[in-house]
């Protein structure tokens, strides 16, 4: 079954609208068709998602954390959480509050991914963070084409791969069908896609392309993807 995973970006305890990875410009959600609040618990109560992707923007930016909120959410529904993992200590912290730990290429090394996959077998998702077609990473060993990095991940015992196009986050700009179909063909893992998904038609294209799931926030808040799709 194709998975539509509800995304909440937490900043100072509130759900914010993420746009293009420009975190300094993120503002609390408003004018949402889901809920007239930016409180994470009220939004989740309105949506009732099967699983949630949570980004802890405070921890990612080293200005605090939302761990208590995330831990409570994890007690109610399945969570995959991005706290901006840099090292194994971060992996352990995240594993204490989330069902699945997200390790992004933007902040972590390949070595951390490999070690985490062994130590937390079946609980690691790798986010291949991208912008303008390039992998975002500080690790020279991952400075390769996204397709090549997906091939390398085939050798590691992770759960899912997230292809996250940060330049498209919050924009409803659409998806690159040809590229994503190629990624799905290369990978032995399930592929989840985030960034730019605009409507139900995009969901149908992804499903036909062999993609296993989509991360969605903006298209749910503006009503282009009905809430019923994620129940």
N, C-alpha and C positions, 0 to 999 in steps of 0.2 A: 504494500500500500504506500502511495506517495505521501510523504510527511510534509506538512506545513508547520513550521516551528515559529511560534510567536516570539518576537524579540522585544526585550526591554533594556534600555540603556539607563543605568542608574547613576545619578550625580547628586550628591548631598541628600540622598534619601528620596529624591523625586525621579520620575520617568521623564527623560528629555527626548527631544527630536534630534536624532543624529543626522548630520548632513555632510557628506564628502570627507568624513574623517577629520573635519576642522573642529576639534573638541572645544576650543575656547569660545566658539559661537553657539554651542548647544543651549537651547532654552527648554524649559518645562513644556510638555505636551499641552496643546490647547486646540480647541475646535475639532476635537476627535469625535467621530461617530460612534466610538466604543463607549466612552465614559467622559464625563465633564470634570474629571479630576486627574492630577498627575501623580496621585498616590498609587504606588505599585500594587498594594493589596486590593484597592478598589477596582483598578483596571483588570487585574487577574480574576477577580470575582465576576466581573462583567463578561470576560472572554471565556473563562473556564477551559484553558488550553490543555491538551494532552502532555505537551512538553514545551519548555521555555528555554530560550537562549538569553542569558543575562550577561551584560557587560558592566563590570564595576569600574566606572570611569574615574572615580576617586583614587582607587588603588592603581589603576593604569597610569594615572598622572602623578602618583606619589604624593597625594594631598589628603589621604585618609582612606576609609574603606566603608563598604556597605554590607559587611559580613553578616551581621545579625539579621538584617532584612533577608539576605539571600538564604541563610540557614532556615528561616521560617518558611520561605517559599519552597525550599527543597523538601520540607516536611509535608507539603500539600500536593506537589506535582513533580514530574521528572524535570530535572534541570541540567543544562550544560552551561558552564560558567567560564567567562574570560576575565581574569584579574590582571592581565598583562604579565603572565609568567616569564620570569627571567632566569630562574634557577630552580633546583630541586626543592629548596625551602618553600618557594612559591607554590610549586606543584602540591606539596604536602598541605599547605594552608588551604588551597582551593579544594583539595580532596576531602577536607573536613566539613565543607559547607555545601558541596555540590555532588550530584550523582556522577557527572562526567566533567572532567577537567579539559578546558580548551587551552592548547598551547599554540600561540601564534608565531609565525615566522618573523614578524616585525620586532618581537622582543626576545625570543628564545633562540638558542643554538640547536643545531642538529643533534649534538651530544645530549642536550637536555631532553629532547624528544625521544631519543633512543633509550636513555636511562629510565625515563618516566614510563615508557611503554612496557618495560620489563617489570618495574616495581609496582605499577598500577595497571596490571593487565586487564584489558577490556574496559578501562575507564578514561582513556585518553582520546580526544579528538584533536586533530591537527588542522589549524586554520592557515591556509596558504594566503597570506595577505598580499593584495596586489593593488597597483595603481598604474594606470596608463600601460597595461599589459606586462608590467615587470613585477617580479616578486620583491616585496619589501623585506629586507633582512640586513642584519649587521654581520652575519656569518658568511664568510667568503665561500664556504662549501655549499651554500644554498643560493649563491648568485648565479642561477641557471634559469633556463626557460621554465615556465610553470609546468609544461608537459614532462620535462626531465625530472623535476622535483617530485611530481606525482609518481613517476616510475620508481624513484628511490624509496618512496613511502611504501611501495608494494612489498619491500623487504622488511618492514617494521610492523610489529603486532599492535597497531592502533585500531581504534573503533571506526570512526568516520573521518573523511576529509572534508573540510569546508573551503570552498573557493570563494573568498571574500574580496569583492572589488570595492575598496574603500572610496574610490573616486565616484562611485555610483550610489553609495549609501544615501538613502533619504531623497533621492532625485526622481524616482520612477522613470529612469532613463531607458529601461528595457535591458534585454540580455543578448549575449553573443552566442547564438544557437550553434554555429559551426564549431567554435572553440570549445564550448561546454560538451558537445557531443563527442569531440575528440578526447577530452579529459575522461569522460565516462568510459570510453572504450579502452583507454590505457590503464585505468585504475582497477585494482582487485578489491578496493574498499568502496563502500557506499560514498557517493559524492553529494554533498549538500551545497547549495548555492546561495550566496547573500550579496545584496547590493543591486539596486536598480529594478527589482521586480515590480512591475506596474499593475498587473491585473490577472484575471483568471486565464486569459489567453496565454500569458507568459508561463503560467503553471502547467498548462496543457502541453506547451512546447517542451518544457523541461522534462516532463514525464515521458514524452515520446522520444526524447534524446537520450534516455537511459539514466537521467539524474534521479537520485533517490528522494531528495527533499529540498525545500526552499526555506530560507530564513526571511520572515516578513514582518514588517512593522508599519511603514508608511501606507502601504496598499490596504492594510486592515483598518488603520485609523481613518483613512479617507473614504472607505467603503468600496473600493475597487475590487477587493477580495472579501466576500461576505464572511462574517465570523463563523457561520455554519461549516465552512470548509475545514476548520481546524479542530472540530469536535470529534 
